[in-house]
Each structure stands twice: as C-alpha cells, then as structure tokens.
Amino acid sequence: DLCGRALPGWFAPDIFTQGAVVTWWTMISIAAADVGAYFTGKSFGRTKLSDWVGITVSPNKTKEGFLGGVALCSCFTTTGAWLMNWPLWWATGPLYGVMISLLGLLGD
C-alpha cells in the first residue's frame, strides 16, 4: 500500500468521511459563487438585482453578477458531483450549484 507508506499514519485517506468532503466542497462552491458574482458583476453588471427581482438585497448586486456566480458555482458543484460519484452527477451537480447560489445570495 503506497499511500500507507508515503503518508504518516494520522493522515489516512479514510479519515475524510463523505459528509466532510461534501461540506468542504459546499464551502468552496459558495466562495466560487461569490468570486464569480464579483468579477462578472464588475465586468458586465448593468441591471440592478433589486430592479430585476423586486426585493431589496445589497445595493450593488447586479443580475449579471448573480448569473456569473451561479455559472461558476455550478461548475464547481458539477465537478464535485462527478468526483464524488453522485448519481446523475451531470444533473445533480448543476442543480446543487443553483441552490447554493440562491441561498448564498439570500444569506448576504
């Protein structure tokens, strides 16, 4: 077992449970949504999100930024779904990304 010889005993691959990996990947995907929203909004943002959806959120958020955040977050979650062998990863990954992006927006 190469992994057992190359790594110290406390760093065994089985210490990372699936729940821990999903939690970690979710947090990374939320950060990706924020980064995608920021850079897309700065580059292409024209329509205020509050005018588009009719609710008041942070005053500088734009529709284009939100969609950029959803796109990048969905890329991250789809990659994670594929790596973690989720069933129907090509559908559940992007759906999870959209859900995380919406919840991240509401949490802001």
N, CA and C atoms as a LAMMPS dump frame, in Angstrom:
ITEM: TIMESTEP
0
ITEM: NUMBER OF ATOMS
324
ITEM: BOX BOUNDS ff ff ff
-5.0000000000000000e+02 5.0000000000000000e+02
-5.0000000000000000e+02 5.0000000000000000e+02
-5.0000000000000000e+02 5.0000000000000000e+02
ITEM: ATOMS id mol type element x y z
1 1 1 N 0.845 -1.187 0
2 1 2 C 0 0 0
3 1 3 C 0.89 1.251 0
4 2 1 N 0.995 1.882 -1.142
5 2 2 C 1.865 3.051 -1.291
6 2 3 C 1.409 4.202 -0.421
7 3 1 N 0.097 4.413 -0.33
8 3 2 C -0.424 5.532 0.461
9 3 3 C -0.07 5.363 1.931
10 4 1 N -0.146 4.159 2.436
11 4 2 C 0.179 3.901 3.824
12 4 3 C 1.658 4.112 4.124
13 5 1 N 2.525 3.86 3.149
14 5 2 C 3.957 4.039 3.354
15 5 3 C 4.395 5.468 3.119
16 6 1 N 3.729 6.164 2.222
17 6 2 C 4.164 7.511 1.843
18 6 3 C 3.652 8.581 2.794
19 7 1 N 2.57 8.309 3.47
20 7 2 C 1.954 9.317 4.341
21 7 3 C 2.04 8.877 5.789
22 8 1 N 2.097 9.835 6.703
23 8 2 C 2.086 9.461 8.121
24 8 3 C 0.793 8.752 8.496
25 9 1 N 0.828 7.993 9.566
26 9 2 C -0.319 7.191 9.979
27 9 3 C -1.569 7.992 10.268
28 10 1 N -1.423 9.208 10.793
29 10 2 C -2.599 10.006 11.122
30 10 3 C -3.271 10.584 9.886
31 11 1 N -2.595 10.527 8.737
32 11 2 C -3.153 11.084 7.51
33 11 3 C -3.665 9.974 6.604
34 12 1 N -4.434 9.086 7.15
35 12 2 C -5.004 8.001 6.364
36 12 3 C -6.191 8.535 5.564
37 13 1 N -6.336 8.123 4.303
38 13 2 C -7.437 8.625 3.477
39 13 3 C -8.823 8.35 4.045
40 14 1 N -8.979 7.337 4.89
41 14 2 C -10.306 7.016 5.4
42 14 3 C -10.768 7.947 6.527
43 15 1 N -9.942 8.924 6.933
44 15 2 C -10.399 9.867 7.953
45 15 3 C -11.32 10.93 7.367
46 16 1 N -11.354 11.043 6.052
47 16 2 C -12.214 12.013 5.393
48 16 3 C -13.519 11.328 5.023
49 17 1 N -14.553 11.575 5.808
50 17 2 C -15.842 10.964 5.52
51 17 3 C -16.498 11.665 4.334
52 18 1 N -17.488 11.028 3.758
53 18 2 C -18.182 11.637 2.627
54 18 3 C -18.877 12.923 3.058
55 19 1 N -19.406 12.944 4.258
56 19 2 C -20.053 14.161 4.758
57 19 3 C -19.078 15.319 4.883
58 20 1 N -17.851 15.017 5.342
59 20 2 C -16.837 16.064 5.464
60 20 3 C -16.437 16.594 4.095
61 21 1 N -16.319 15.712 3.129
62 21 2 C -15.944 16.135 1.775
63 21 3 C -17.056 16.974 1.148
64 22 1 N -18.307 16.561 1.314
65 22 2 C -19.437 17.336 0.768
66 22 3 C -19.505 18.703 1.436
67 23 1 N -19.29 18.76 2.741
68 23 2 C -19.301 20.043 3.448
69 23 3 C -18.194 20.951 2.947
70 24 1 N -16.995 20.407 2.821
71 24 2 C -15.858 21.187 2.323
72 24 3 C -16.127 21.677 0.898
73 25 1 N -16.623 20.795 0.049
74 25 2 C -16.883 21.176 -1.338
75 25 3 C -17.996 22.226 -1.417
76 26 1 N -18.962 22.159 -0.537
77 26 2 C -20.03 23.156 -0.498
78 26 3 C -19.47 24.528 -0.139
79 27 1 N -18.582 24.568 0.856
80 27 2 C -17.989 25.854 1.252
81 27 3 C -17.136 26.44 0.125
82 28 1 N -16.384 25.605 -0.552
83 28 2 C -15.566 26.062 -1.685
84 28 3 C -16.483 26.571 -2.805
85 29 1 N -17.594 25.907 -3.017
86 29 2 C -18.532 26.321 -4.07
87 29 3 C -19.201 27.65 -3.737
88 30 1 N -19.48 27.899 -2.46
89 30 2 C -20.034 29.193 -2.053
90 30 3 C -19.025 30.296 -2.338
91 31 1 N -17.76 30.034 -2.026
92 31 2 C -16.713 31.016 -2.33
93 31 3 C -16.612 31.237 -3.834
94 32 1 N -16.745 30.172 -4.628
95 32 2 C -16.707 30.307 -6.081
96 32 3 C -17.866 31.161 -6.584
97 33 1 N -19.04 30.994 -5.986
98 33 2 C -20.192 31.812 -6.374
99 33 3 C -19.92 33.282 -6.089
100 34 1 N -19.327 33.569 -4.941
101 34 2 C -19.006 34.958 -4.603
102 34 3 C -17.972 35.547 -5.554
103 35 1 N -16.953 34.771 -5.878
104 35 2 C -15.904 35.244 -6.797
105 35 3 C -16.477 35.448 -8.197
106 36 1 N -17.252 34.483 -8.671
107 36 2 C -17.868 34.614 -9.99
108 36 3 C -18.808 35.795 -10.071
109 37 1 N -19.594 36.005 -9.022
110 37 2 C -20.533 37.128 -8.997
111 37 3 C -19.785 38.456 -8.981
112 38 1 N -18.724 38.534 -8.202
113 38 2 C -17.971 39.791 -8.098
114 38 3 C -17.351 40.172 -9.439
115 39 1 N -16.611 39.253 -10.034
116 39 2 C -15.903 39.604 -11.269
117 39 3 C -16.843 39.758 -12.463
118 40 1 N -17.888 38.951 -12.532
119 40 2 C -18.854 39.112 -13.62
120 40 3 C -19.634 40.407 -13.45
121 41 1 N -20.011 40.709 -12.215
122 41 2 C -20.732 41.953 -11.954
123 41 3 C -19.892 43.18 -12.243
124 42 1 N -18.614 43.141 -11.88
125 42 2 C -17.717 44.273 -12.164
126 42 3 C -17.504 44.457 -13.658
127 43 1 N -17.424 43.354 -14.388
128 43 2 C -17.14 43.434 -15.824
129 43 3 C -18.38 43.711 -16.672
130 44 1 N -19.492 43.075 -16.34
131 44 2 C -20.664 43.139 -17.212
132 44 3 C -21.92 43.664 -16.53
133 45 1 N -21.853 43.98 -15.249
134 45 2 C -23.039 44.347 -14.486
135 45 3 C -23.683 45.642 -14.943
136 46 1 N -24.945 45.563 -15.308
137 46 2 C -25.719 46.735 -15.719
138 46 3 C -27.035 46.831 -14.964
139 47 1 N -27.732 45.709 -14.827
140 47 2 C -29.071 45.687 -14.25
141 47 3 C -29 45.393 -12.763
142 48 1 N -29.491 46.305 -11.958
143 48 2 C -29.505 46.089 -10.516
144 48 3 C -30.395 44.897 -10.181
145 49 1 N -29.921 44.06 -9.291
146 49 2 C -30.669 42.87 -8.918
147 49 3 C -31.992 43.231 -8.25
148 50 1 N -32.008 44.31 -7.497
149 50 2 C -33.254 44.715 -6.824
150 50 3 C -34.324 45.14 -7.837
151 51 1 N -33.92 45.706 -8.986
152 51 2 C -34.885 46.061 -10.026
153 51 3 C -35.397 44.822 -10.745
154 52 1 N -34.553 43.808 -10.845
155 52 2 C -34.888 42.609 -11.609
156 52 3 C -35.818 41.679 -10.839
157 53 1 N -35.54 41.463 -9.544
158 53 2 C -36.341 40.511 -8.765
159 53 3 C -37.36 41.186 -7.869
160 54 1 N -37.217 42.474 -7.641
161 54 2 C -38.2 43.188 -6.855
162 54 3 C -38.013 43.122 -5.358
163 55 1 N -36.899 42.521 -4.905
164 55 2 C -36.618 42.52 -3.472
165 55 3 C -35.33 43.297 -3.232
166 56 1 N -35.218 43.831 -2.057
167 56 2 C -34.042 44.63 -1.746
168 56 3 C -32.95 43.732 -1.171
169 57 1 N -31.851 43.69 -1.888
170 57 2 C -30.654 42.999 -1.407
171 57 3 C -29.555 44.047 -1.378
172 58 1 N -28.336 43.617 -1.291
173 58 2 C -27.226 44.555 -1.28
174 58 3 C -27.327 45.488 -2.487
175 59 1 N -27.155 46.788 -2.309
176 59 2 C -27.452 47.754 -3.375
177 59 3 C -26.575 47.629 -4.625
178 60 1 N -25.392 47.054 -4.529
179 60 2 C -24.511 46.979 -5.697
180 60 3 C -24.581 45.659 -6.438
181 61 1 N -25.453 44.759 -6.036
182 61 2 C -25.56 43.469 -6.718
183 61 3 C -26.296 43.652 -8.043
184 62 1 N -25.8 42.924 -9.061
185 62 2 C -26.418 43.01 -10.378
186 62 3 C -26.898 41.64 -10.835
187 63 1 N -27.825 41.664 -11.777
188 63 2 C -28.34 40.43 -12.359
189 63 3 C -27.215 39.666 -13.04
190 64 1 N -26.362 40.371 -13.756
191 64 2 C -25.262 39.72 -14.474
192 64 3 C -24.273 39.085 -13.485
193 65 1 N -24.025 39.766 -12.38
194 65 2 C -23.159 39.208 -11.366
195 65 3 C -23.741 37.951 -10.75
196 66 1 N -25.028 37.976 -10.475
197 66 2 C -25.691 36.794 -9.925
198 66 3 C -25.583 35.616 -10.876
199 67 1 N -25.841 35.858 -12.152
200 67 2 C -25.779 34.771 -13.132
201 67 3 C -24.349 34.245 -13.294
202 68 1 N -23.36 35.13 -13.21
203 68 2 C -21.967 34.689 -13.246
204 68 3 C -21.613 33.85 -12.034
205 69 1 N -22.136 34.222 -10.879
206 69 2 C -21.919 33.436 -9.668
207 69 3 C -22.563 32.064 -9.757
208 70 1 N -23.768 32.019 -10.302
209 70 2 C -24.453 30.738 -10.489
210 70 3 C -23.651 29.856 -11.44
211 71 1 N -23.134 30.436 -12.514
212 71 2 C -22.384 29.656 -13.501
213 71 3 C -21.118 29.058 -12.889
214 72 1 N -20.33 29.872 -12.183
215 72 2 C -19.092 29.357 -11.611
216 72 3 C -19.372 28.363 -10.491
217 73 1 N -20.357 28.64 -9.664
218 73 2 C -20.719 27.721 -8.59
219 73 3 C -21.197 26.387 -9.166
220 74 1 N -21.976 26.444 -10.221
221 74 2 C -22.462 25.217 -10.849
222 74 3 C -21.32 24.404 -11.452
223 75 1 N -20.317 25.08 -11.988
224 75 2 C -19.132 24.36 -12.489
225 75 3 C -18.423 23.636 -11.349
226 76 1 N -18.277 24.306 -10.219
227 76 2 C -17.613 23.682 -9.07
228 76 3 C -18.423 22.507 -8.535
229 77 1 N -19.731 22.687 -8.378
230 77 2 C -20.536 21.609 -7.81
231 77 3 C -20.669 20.436 -8.779
232 78 1 N -20.689 20.704 -10.073
233 78 2 C -20.739 19.617 -11.045
234 78 3 C -19.446 18.816 -11.012
235 79 1 N -18.324 19.508 -10.915
236 79 2 C -17.044 18.809 -10.795
237 79 3 C -17.015 17.969 -9.524
238 80 1 N -17.495 18.54 -8.424
239 80 2 C -17.552 17.794 -7.167
240 80 3 C -18.47 16.588 -7.254
241 81 1 N -19.619 16.746 -7.881
242 81 2 C -20.556 15.632 -8.028
243 81 3 C -19.939 14.51 -8.852
244 82 1 N -19.186 14.867 -9.875
245 82 2 C -18.508 13.865 -10.699
246 82 3 C -17.409 13.163 -9.897
247 83 1 N -16.606 13.937 -9.17
248 83 2 C -15.519 13.35 -8.382
249 83 3 C -16.03 12.456 -7.254
250 84 1 N -17.191 12.816 -6.676
251 84 2 C -17.74 12.03 -5.568
252 84 3 C -18.689 10.93 -6.045
253 85 1 N -18.793 10.75 -7.356
254 85 2 C -19.628 9.695 -7.95
255 85 3 C -21.09 9.792 -7.546
256 86 1 N -21.636 11.006 -7.554
257 86 2 C -23.052 11.165 -7.263
258 86 3 C -23.871 10.535 -8.387
259 87 1 N -25.032 9.992 -8.063
260 87 2 C -25.897 9.5 -9.139
261 87 3 C -26.391 10.687 -9.974
262 88 1 N -26.422 10.508 -11.257
263 88 2 C -26.829 11.562 -12.194
264 88 3 C -26.045 12.849 -11.944
265 89 1 N -24.72 12.748 -11.813
266 89 2 C -23.865 13.88 -11.464
267 89 3 C -24.039 15.046 -12.409
268 90 1 N -24.341 14.785 -13.666
269 90 2 C -24.491 15.831 -14.672
270 90 3 C -25.755 16.663 -14.445
271 91 1 N -26.691 16.144 -13.657
272 91 2 C -27.911 16.896 -13.331
273 91 3 C -27.896 17.392 -11.888
274 92 1 N -27.451 16.523 -10.96
275 92 2 C -27.476 16.914 -9.547
276 92 3 C -26.425 17.967 -9.227
277 93 1 N -25.289 17.943 -9.908
278 93 2 C -24.238 18.93 -9.669
279 93 3 C -24.685 20.352 -9.98
280 94 1 N -25.167 20.61 -11.208
281 94 2 C -25.629 21.967 -11.512
282 94 3 C -26.83 22.404 -10.66
283 95 1 N -27.724 21.48 -10.366
284 95 2 C -28.882 21.812 -9.531
285 95 3 C -28.437 22.213 -8.125
286 96 1 N -27.466 21.505 -7.582
287 96 2 C -26.91 21.843 -6.272
288 96 3 C -26.234 23.215 -6.328
289 97 1 N -25.557 23.51 -7.438
290 97 2 C -24.903 24.811 -7.606
291 97 3 C -25.893 25.962 -7.628
292 98 1 N -27.003 25.785 -8.318
293 98 2 C -28.041 26.824 -8.363
294 98 3 C -28.626 27.03 -6.969
295 99 1 N -28.885 25.915 -6.271
296 99 2 C -29.449 26.014 -4.921
297 99 3 C -28.489 26.742 -3.976
298 100 1 N -27.213 26.39 -4.028
299 100 2 C -26.223 27.042 -3.162
300 100 3 C -26.115 28.528 -3.498
301 101 1 N -26.133 28.861 -4.781
302 101 2 C -26.031 30.271 -5.187
303 101 3 C -27.208 31.086 -4.677
304 102 1 N -28.404 30.542 -4.797
305 102 2 C -29.595 31.242 -4.301
306 102 3 C -29.539 31.427 -2.787
307 103 1 N -29.158 30.388 -2.084
308 103 2 C -29.069 30.506 -0.622
309 103 3 C -27.947 31.44 -0.207
310 104 1 N -26.854 31.435 -0.951
311 104 2 C -25.755 32.364 -0.661
312 104 3 C -26.181 33.809 -0.869
313 105 1 N -26.969 34.06 -1.9
314 105 2 C -27.464 35.4 -2.162
315 105 3 C -28.386 35.864 -1.033
316 106 1 N -29.264 34.981 -0.589
317 106 2 C -30.181 35.342 0.488
318 106 3 C -29.438 35.537 1.806
319 107 1 N -28.317 34.853 1.969
320 107 2 C -27.551 34.986 3.199
321 107 3 C -26.704 36.247 3.245
322 108 1 N -26.516 36.871 2.096
323 108 2 C -25.685 38.085 2.046
324 108 3 C -26.388 39.241 2.663
